[in-house]
């Protein structure tokens, strides 16, 4: 049987060792609390978003090039097919063939807009306005 003094000493030792052990575990194994997200988050912020298909292939990208925003879309082989961008604040749309040749370009600025259509191989302009 324990005496009263032994009981109090054991109680103090147990309490002290619990505090020291808890402090050491927090220091050696820091963690962050996990909280459930609220439904319907209002926004997500990032410099670049990449959308991949079920095989993990990059199919779309929303990001920046030389400080201007753009949206790129790729076909199932990974070939860039559509590029929608702002260049110096002016919108542009480029459509590319599967062989990486230009198919159509559309640009607009404060002076007006321009549309260019290319032949199948992307070697010759078949239509341009203005």
KOLDRENKOL-770496 format. One record per atom (N, C-alpha, C, O): x, y negated, z. Coordinates in steps of 0.2 Angstrom, whole numbers, padded with zeros to 4 digits, always signed. Last residue first. Layout:
BEGIN
XYZ...
This chain:
BEGIN
-0045-0211-0459-0044-0215-0465-0037-0214-0468-0036-0218-0473-0044-0195-0466-0048-0201-0466-0046-0205-0459-0045-0201-0454-0040-0181-0476-0037-0186-0471-0042-0192-0472-0043-0195-0477-0038-0165-0482-0042-0170-0481-0039-0175-0475-0036-0173-0470-0027-0157-0484-0032-0156-0489-0037-0162-0488-0041-0163-0492-0010-0157-0482-0016-0160-0480-0021-0159-0485-0020-0161-0491+0000-0142-0481-0003-0147-0485-0009-0150-0482-0013-0146-0480+0003-0132-0472+0009-0135-0476+0006-0141-0480+0010-0146-0481-0005-0123-0466-0003-0129-0462+0002-0133-0466+0006-0137-0463-0011-0113-0473-0004-0112-0470-0001-0118-0466+0004-0117-0464-0023-0118-0476-0023-0112-0472-0016-0111-0469-0015-0109-0464-0022-0136-0475-0023-0130-0479-0022-0124-0474-0020-0125-0468-0029-0148-0463-0023-0145-0466-0026-0139-0470-0031-0136-0469-0036-0164-0460-0037-0156-0460-0032-0154-0465-0030-0157-0470-0037-0177-0449-0033-0174-0454-0035-0166-0454-0035-0163-0448-0044-0193-0444-0045-0185-0445-0041-0183-0450-0041-0185-0456-0043-0206-0433-0040-0203-0439-0042-0195-0439-0041-0193-0433-0050-0222-0428-0048-0215-0427-0046-0212-0434-0047-0215-0439-0045-0238-0422-0049-0234-0425-0047-0227-0424-0044-0225-0419-0037-0246-0414-0038-0248-0421-0042-0244-0424-0044-0245-0430-0036-0240-0401-0040-0246-0402-0041-0249-0409-0045-0253-0410-0038-0223-0407-0035-0228-0403-0039-0234-0404-0044-0234-0407-0038-0205-0409-0042-0212-0409-0038-0216-0405-0035-0214-0400-0037-0191-0419-0034-0195-0414-0038-0202-0415-0041-0204-0420-0037-0174-0424-0041-0180-0423-0038-0184-0418-0037-0182-0412-0032-0161-0435-0030-0166-0430-0035-0172-0430-0037-0174-0435-0032-0144-0439-0035-0150-0439-0032-0155-0433-0031-0152-0428-0021-0135-0440-0027-0134-0444-0031-0140-0445-0034-0142-0450-0004-0132-0440-0009-0136-0439-0015-0135-0443-0014-0133-0449+0001-0115-0435+0001-0121-0440-0004-0125-0439-0009-0123-0436+0002-0103-0428+0005-0110-0425+0006-0115-0430+0010-0119-0430-0005-0093-0433+0002-0093-0435+0005-0100-0433+0011-0101-0435-0018-0096-0430-0015-0091-0426-0007-0090-0427-0004-0087-0423-0018-0114-0430-0020-0108-0433-0017-0102-0428-0013-0104-0424-0025-0127-0420-0019-0124-0423-0022-0117-0425-0026-0114-0422-0030-0143-0417-0032-0137-0418-0027-0133-0422-0025-0136-0427-0030-0157-0406-0026-0153-0411-0029-0146-0411-0029-0143-0406-0035-0173-0402-0037-0166-0402-0033-0162-0408-0033-0165-0414-0033-0187-0391-0032-0183-0397-0034-0176-0396-0034-0173-0391-0035-0203-0385-0037-0196-0385-0035-0193-0392-0035-0196-0397-0023-0214-0377-0027-0213-0383-0029-0205-0383-0024-0201-0383-0014-0215-0366-0021-0218-0365-0026-0217-0371-0032-0218-0371-0003-0209-0371-0003-0217-0370-0010-0219-0369-0011-0225-0371-0013-0197-0375-0006-0199-0376-0006-0207-0376-0009-0210-0380-0023-0184-0369-0022-0192-0369-0015-0193-0370-0011-0191-0366-0029-0170-0378-0024-0173-0374-0026-0181-0374-0029-0183-0378-0031-0153-0381-0035-0159-0380-0031-0163-0376-0029-0161-0370-0027-0140-0392-0024-0145-0387-0028-0151-0387-0028-0155-0392-0029-0123-0396-0032-0130-0395-0028-0134-0390-0026-0131-0385-0020-0113-0397-0025-0114-0402-0028-0121-0402-0030-0123-0407-0005-0104-0393-0009-0110-0392-0013-0112-0398-0011-0111-0404-0006-0087-0390-0004-0092-0395-0008-0098-0393-0014-0098-0393-0009-0076-0383-0005-0081-0380-0003-0087-0384+0001-0091-0382-0018-0067-0388-0011-0065-0389-0006-0070-0386+0000-0070-0386-0030-0073-0386-0028-0067-0383-0021-0065-0383-0019-0061-0379-0026-0091-0387-0030-0085-0389-0027-0079-0385-0023-0080-0381-0027-0105-0376-0023-0100-0379-0028-0094-0381-0033-0093-0378-0028-0122-0374-0032-0116-0374-0028-0111-0378-0026-0113-0384-0025-0136-0363-0023-0132-0368-0027-0125-0368-0028-0123-0362-0027-0153-0360-0030-0146-0359-0028-0142-0365-0029-0144-0371-0019-0166-0351-0021-0163-0357-0024-0156-0355-0023-0153-0350-0012-0183-0346-0016-0176-0345-0018-0173-0352-0019-0176-0357+0005-0188-0346-0002-0189-0349-0006-0182-0348-0003-0177-0349+0018-0186-0342+0013-0191-0338+0006-0192-0340+0002-0195-0337+0023-0176-0350+0025-0183-0350+0021-0188-0347+0020-0194-0349+0008-0168-0347+0014-0168-0352+0017-0175-0352+0013-0179-0355-0002-0159-0335+0001-0166-0338+0007-0164-0342+0011-0159-0341-0016-0149-0336-0010-0152-0333-0008-0158-0336-0012-0162-0340-0024-0134-0338-0025-0141-0337-0020-0144-0333-0018-0142-0328-0025-0120-0349-0020-0124-0344-0023-0131-0344-0024-0135-0349-0029-0104-0353-0031-0111-0353-0026-0114-0347-0024-0111-0342-0024-0091-0352-0028-0093-0358-0030-0100-0358-0032-0102-0363-0011-0080-0348-0013-0087-0348-0017-0089-0354-0016-0087-0359-0015-0064-0343-0012-0068-0348-0015-0075-0347-0021-0076-0346-0021-0055-0334-0016-0059-0331-0013-0064-0336-0008-0067-0335-0031-0047-0338-0025-0044-0339-0019-0049-0336-0013-0047-0337-0042-0056-0337-0042-0050-0333-0035-0047-0333-0033-0043-0328-0034-0072-0340-0039-0067-0341-0038-0061-0336-0033-0061-0332-0031-0088-0331-0029-0081-0334-0035-0077-0335-0040-0077-0331-0029-0105-0330-0034-0099-0330-0031-0093-0334-0029-0094-0340-0021-0116-0321-0020-0111-0326-0025-0106-0325-0026-0104-0319-0018-0133-0317-0022-0127-0316-0021-0123-0322-0021-0125-0328-0008-0145-0309-0009-0140-0315-0013-0135-0313-0013-0132-0307-0008-0153-0298-0005-0156-0304-0006-0151-0310-0006-0154-0316-0024-0153-0288-0017-0150-0290-0015-0153-0296-0018-0157-0300-0038-0151-0278-0033-0156-0281-0026-0152-0282-0024-0148-0278-0055-0150-0279-0049-0146-0278-0044-0150-0281-0045-0153-0287-0070-0155-0270-0065-0156-0275-0059-0151-0273-0058-0149-0268-0081-0150-0262-0082-0156-0267-0076-0157-0272-0078-0159-0277-0086-0134-0259-0081-0139-0258-0082-0144-0264-0084-0143-0270-0097-0125-0256-0098-0131-0260-0093-0136-0259-0094-0142-0259-0095-0120-0239-0097-0119-0246-0098-0125-0250-0100-0131-0247-0080-0122-0230-0087-0124-0231-0089-0122-0238-0085-0123-0243-0070-0108-0226-0071-0114-0230-0078-0116-0230-0083-0111-0230-0065-0103-0210-0069-0102-0216-0070-0108-0220-0071-0113-0216-0048-0103-0205-0055-0106-0204-0059-0104-0211-0056-0105-0216-0035-0097-0195-0039-0096-0201-0046-0099-0200-0049-0097-0196-0021-0106-0189-0028-0103-0188-0031-0102-0195-0030-0107-0199-0005-0100-0192-0010-0105-0193-0017-0102-0192-0018-0096-0193+0010-0095-0182+0004-0094-0187-0001-0100-0187+0000-0104-0183+0026-0090-0177+0021-0096-0178+0016-0094-0183+0017-0091-0188+0034-0081-0169+0029-0079-0174+0024-0084-0175+0018-0083-0173+0042-0088-0160+0045-0083-0164+0041-0081-0170+0043-0080-0176+0033-0096-0153+0039-0099-0155+0042-0094-0161+0044-0097-0166+0023-0087-0148+0021-0092-0152+0027-0096-0156+0026-0098-0162+0031-0078-0141+0028-0076-0147+0025-0081-0151+0026-0081-0157+0035-0087-0131+0040-0084-0135+0037-0081-0142+0039-0082-0147+0023-0090-0124+0027-0095-0127+0032-0093-0132+0033-0095-0138+0019-0077-0120+0015-0081-0125+0019-0086-0128+0018-0087-0134+0030-0074-0111+0029-0070-0117+0025-0073-0122+0026-0073-0128+0028-0085-0102+0035-0084-0105+0033-0080-0112+0036-0082-0117+0015-0081-0097+0017-0088-0100+0023-0088-0104+0023-0090-0110+0018-0068-0092+0013-0069-0097+0014-0076-0101+0013-0076-0107+0028-0071-0082+0029-0067-0088+0024-0067-0093+0026-0067-0099+0020-0078-0073+0025-0081-0076+0027-0077-0082+0029-0080-0088+0010-0068-0069+0008-0075-0072+0014-0078-0076+0013-0080-0082+0019-0059-0063+0014-0057-0069+0012-0063-0073+0012-0063-0079+0024-0066-0053+0029-0063-0058+0025-0062-0064+0027-0063-0070+0013-0069-0045+0017-0075-0048+0021-0072-0054+0022-0075-0059+0009-0056-0042+0004-0060-0045+0008-0066-0049+0007-0068-0055+0020-0052-0034+0018-0048-0040+0014-0053-0045+0014-0053-0051+0019-0061-0024+0025-0061-0028+0023-0057-0034+0025-0060-0040+0006-0057-0018+0007-0064-0021+0013-0064-0026+0013-0067-0031+0010-0044-0014+0004-0045-0019+0005-0052-0022+0004-0052-0028+0019-0045-0005+0021-0042-0011+0016-0043-0016+0017-0044-0022+0012-0052+0005+0017-0055+0002+0019-0052-0005+0020-0056-0010+0003-0042+0009+0000-0048+0006+0006-0052+0002+0005-0054-0003+0009-0026+0004+0008-0031+0009+0005-0037+0005+0006-0038-0001+0002-0011-0004+0006-0018-0004+0004-0022+0001-0001-0023+0004+0004+0006+0000+0000+0000+0000+0004-0006+0000+0010-0006+0003
